[in-house]
Amino acid sequence: MAKKAVATFHKGEGKAYTKVIKMIKSPKTGAYIFKEEMVLNDDAKHFFAK
């Protein structure tokens, strides 16, 4: 099923998007949390700057 989802992103305007993953440390437990988003290629640097 993942192959089908990835294949749909490569058609049309899907090429303008990037899946970004950021690792954040939880202040309460100290465990790491992964934040995932689909952002425009131009906004990827802004996602990590937050």
Distance bins in CASP14 RR format, pairs under 12 A and 6 or more apart:
PFRMAT RR
TARGET T0000
AUTHOR 0000-0000-0000
RMODE 2
METHOD distances of the structure
MODEL  1
1 7 0 0 0 0 0 1 0 0 0 0 0
1 8 0 0 0 0 0 1 0 0 0 0 0
2 8 0 0 0 0 0 1 0 0 0 0 0
2 9 0 0 0 0 0 1 0 0 0 0 0
2 19 0 0 0 0 0 1 0 0 0 0 0
3 9 0 0 0 0 0 1 0 0 0 0 0
3 10 0 0 0 0 0 1 0 0 0 0 0
4 10 0 0 0 0 0 1 0 0 0 0 0
4 11 0 0 0 0 0 1 0 0 0 0 0
5 11 0 0 0 0 0 1 0 0 0 0 0
5 14 0 0 0 0 0 1 0 0 0 0 0
5 19 0 0 0 0 0 1 0 0 0 0 0
5 38 0 0 0 0 0 1 0 0 0 0 0
6 14 0 0 0 0 0 1 0 0 0 0 0
6 17 0 0 0 0 0 1 0 0 0 0 0
6 19 0 0 0 0 1 0 0 0 0 0 0
6 38 0 0 0 0 0 1 0 0 0 0 0
7 14 0 0 0 0 0 1 0 0 0 0 0
8 14 1 0 0 1 0 0 0 0 0 0 0
8 15 0 0 0 0 0 1 0 0 0 0 0
8 17 0 0 0 0 0 1 0 0 0 0 0
8 38 0 0 0 0 0 1 0 0 0 0 0
9 15 1 0 0 1 0 0 0 0 0 0 0
9 16 0 0 0 0 1 0 0 0 0 0 0
9 17 1 0 0 1 0 0 0 0 0 0 0
9 18 0 0 0 0 1 0 0 0 0 0 0
9 19 0 0 0 0 1 0 0 0 0 0 0
9 38 0 0 0 0 1 0 0 0 0 0 0
10 16 0 0 0 0 0 1 0 0 0 0 0
10 17 0 0 0 0 0 1 0 0 0 0 0
11 17 0 0 0 0 0 1 0 0 0 0 0
13 38 0 0 0 0 0 1 0 0 0 0 0
13 40 0 0 0 0 1 0 0 0 0 0 0
13 41 0 0 0 0 0 1 0 0 0 0 0
14 38 0 0 0 0 1 0 0 0 0 0 0
14 39 0 0 0 0 0 1 0 0 0 0 0
14 40 0 0 0 0 1 0 0 0 0 0 0
14 41 0 0 0 0 1 0 0 0 0 0 0
15 40 0 0 0 0 0 1 0 0 0 0 0
15 41 0 0 0 0 1 0 0 0 0 0 0
16 38 0 0 0 0 0 1 0 0 0 0 0
16 39 0 0 0 0 1 0 0 0 0 0 0
16 40 1 0 1 0 0 0 0 0 0 0 0
16 41 1 0 1 0 0 0 0 0 0 0 0
16 42 0 0 0 0 1 0 0 0 0 0 0
16 43 0 0 0 0 0 1 0 0 0 0 0
16 44 0 0 0 0 0 1 0 0 0 0 0
17 37 0 0 0 0 1 0 0 0 0 0 0
17 38 1 0 1 0 0 0 0 0 0 0 0
17 39 1 0 0 1 0 0 0 0 0 0 0
17 40 1 0 0 1 0 0 0 0 0 0 0
17 41 1 0 0 1 0 0 0 0 0 0 0
17 42 0 0 0 0 0 1 0 0 0 0 0
17 43 0 0 0 0 1 0 0 0 0 0 0
17 44 0 0 0 0 1 0 0 0 0 0 0
17 47 0 0 0 0 0 1 0 0 0 0 0
18 36 0 0 0 0 0 1 0 0 0 0 0
18 37 0 0 0 0 1 0 0 0 0 0 0
18 38 1 0 0 1 0 0 0 0 0 0 0
18 39 1 0 0 1 0 0 0 0 0 0 0
18 40 1 0 0 1 0 0 0 0 0 0 0
18 41 1 0 1 0 0 0 0 0 0 0 0
18 42 0 0 0 0 1 0 0 0 0 0 0
18 43 0 0 0 0 1 0 0 0 0 0 0
18 44 1 0 1 0 0 0 0 0 0 0 0
18 45 0 0 0 0 0 1 0 0 0 0 0
18 46 0 0 0 0 0 1 0 0 0 0 0
18 47 0 0 0 0 1 0 0 0 0 0 0
18 48 0 0 0 0 0 1 0 0 0 0 0
19 34 0 0 0 0 0 1 0 0 0 0 0
19 35 0 0 0 0 0 1 0 0 0 0 0
19 36 1 0 0 1 0 0 0 0 0 0 0
19 37 1 0 0 1 0 0 0 0 0 0 0
19 38 1 0 1 0 0 0 0 0 0 0 0
19 39 0 0 0 0 1 0 0 0 0 0 0
19 40 0 0 0 0 0 1 0 0 0 0 0
19 41 0 0 0 0 0 1 0 0 0 0 0
19 44 0 0 0 0 1 0 0 0 0 0 0
19 47 0 0 0 0 0 1 0 0 0 0 0
20 34 0 0 0 0 0 1 0 0 0 0 0
20 35 0 0 0 0 1 0 0 0 0 0 0
20 36 1 0 0 1 0 0 0 0 0 0 0
20 37 1 0 1 0 0 0 0 0 0 0 0
20 38 1 0 0 1 0 0 0 0 0 0 0
20 39 1 0 1 0 0 0 0 0 0 0 0
20 40 0 0 0 0 0 1 0 0 0 0 0
20 41 0 0 0 0 0 1 0 0 0 0 0
20 43 0 0 0 0 1 0 0 0 0 0 0
20 44 1 0 1 0 0 0 0 0 0 0 0
20 45 0 0 0 0 1 0 0 0 0 0 0
20 46 0 0 0 0 0 1 0 0 0 0 0
20 47 1 0 1 0 0 0 0 0 0 0 0
20 48 1 0 0 1 0 0 0 0 0 0 0
20 49 0 0 0 0 0 1 0 0 0 0 0
20 50 0 0 0 0 0 1 0 0 0 0 0
21 32 0 0 0 0 0 1 0 0 0 0 0
21 33 0 0 0 0 0 1 0 0 0 0 0
21 34 1 0 1 0 0 0 0 0 0 0 0
21 35 1 0 0 1 0 0 0 0 0 0 0
21 36 1 0 1 0 0 0 0 0 0 0 0
21 37 0 0 0 0 1 0 0 0 0 0 0
21 38 0 0 0 0 0 1 0 0 0 0 0
21 39 0 0 0 0 0 1 0 0 0 0 0
21 44 0 0 0 0 0 1 0 0 0 0 0
21 47 0 0 0 0 1 0 0 0 0 0 0
21 48 0 0 0 0 0 1 0 0 0 0 0
22 32 0 0 0 0 0 1 0 0 0 0 0
22 33 0 0 0 0 1 0 0 0 0 0 0
22 34 1 0 0 1 0 0 0 0 0 0 0
22 35 1 0 1 0 0 0 0 0 0 0 0
22 36 1 0 0 1 0 0 0 0 0 0 0
22 37 0 0 0 0 1 0 0 0 0 0 0
22 39 0 0 0 0 0 1 0 0 0 0 0
22 44 0 0 0 0 0 1 0 0 0 0 0
22 45 0 0 0 0 0 1 0 0 0 0 0
22 46 0 0 0 0 0 1 0 0 0 0 0
22 47 1 0 0 1 0 0 0 0 0 0 0
22 48 1 0 0 1 0 0 0 0 0 0 0
22 49 0 0 0 0 0 1 0 0 0 0 0
22 50 0 0 0 0 1 0 0 0 0 0 0
23 30 0 0 0 0 0 1 0 0 0 0 0
23 31 0 0 0 0 0 1 0 0 0 0 0
23 32 1 0 1 0 0 0 0 0 0 0 0
23 33 1 0 0 1 0 0 0 0 0 0 0
23 34 1 0 1 0 0 0 0 0 0 0 0
23 35 1 0 0 1 0 0 0 0 0 0 0
23 36 0 0 0 0 0 1 0 0 0 0 0
23 48 0 0 0 0 0 1 0 0 0 0 0
24 30 0 0 0 0 0 1 0 0 0 0 0
24 31 0 0 0 0 1 0 0 0 0 0 0
24 32 1 0 0 1 0 0 0 0 0 0 0
24 33 1 0 1 0 0 0 0 0 0 0 0
24 34 1 0 0 1 0 0 0 0 0 0 0
24 35 1 0 1 0 0 0 0 0 0 0 0
24 36 0 0 0 0 0 1 0 0 0 0 0
24 47 0 0 0 0 0 1 0 0 0 0 0
24 48 0 0 0 0 0 1 0 0 0 0 0
24 50 0 0 0 0 1 0 0 0 0 0 0
25 31 1 0 0 1 0 0 0 0 0 0 0
25 32 1 0 1 0 0 0 0 0 0 0 0
25 33 1 0 0 1 0 0 0 0 0 0 0
25 34 0 0 0 0 0 1 0 0 0 0 0
25 35 0 0 0 0 0 1 0 0 0 0 0
26 32 1 0 0 1 0 0 0 0 0 0 0
26 33 1 0 1 0 0 0 0 0 0 0 0
26 34 0 0 0 0 0 1 0 0 0 0 0
26 35 0 0 0 0 0 1 0 0 0 0 0
27 33 0 0 0 0 0 1 0 0 0 0 0
35 47 0 0 0 0 1 0 0 0 0 0 0
35 48 0 0 0 0 0 1 0 0 0 0 0
35 50 0 0 0 0 1 0 0 0 0 0 0
36 47 0 0 0 0 0 1 0 0 0 0 0
37 43 0 0 0 0 1 0 0 0 0 0 0
37 44 0 0 0 0 1 0 0 0 0 0 0
37 46 0 0 0 0 0 1 0 0 0 0 0
37 47 1 0 0 1 0 0 0 0 0 0 0
37 48 0 0 0 0 0 1 0 0 0 0 0
37 50 0 0 0 0 0 1 0 0 0 0 0
38 44 0 0 0 0 0 1 0 0 0 0 0
38 47 0 0 0 0 0 1 0 0 0 0 0
39 45 0 0 0 0 1 0 0 0 0 0 0
39 46 1 0 0 1 0 0 0 0 0 0 0
39 47 1 0 1 0 0 0 0 0 0 0 0
39 48 0 0 0 0 0 1 0 0 0 0 0
39 49 0 0 0 0 0 1 0 0 0 0 0
39 50 0 0 0 0 0 1 0 0 0 0 0
40 46 0 0 0 0 1 0 0 0 0 0 0
40 47 0 0 0 0 1 0 0 0 0 0 0
41 47 0 0 0 0 0 1 0 0 0 0 0
43 49 0 0 0 0 0 1 0 0 0 0 0
43 50 0 0 0 0 0 1 0 0 0 0 0
44 50 0 0 0 0 0 1 0 0 0 0 0
END
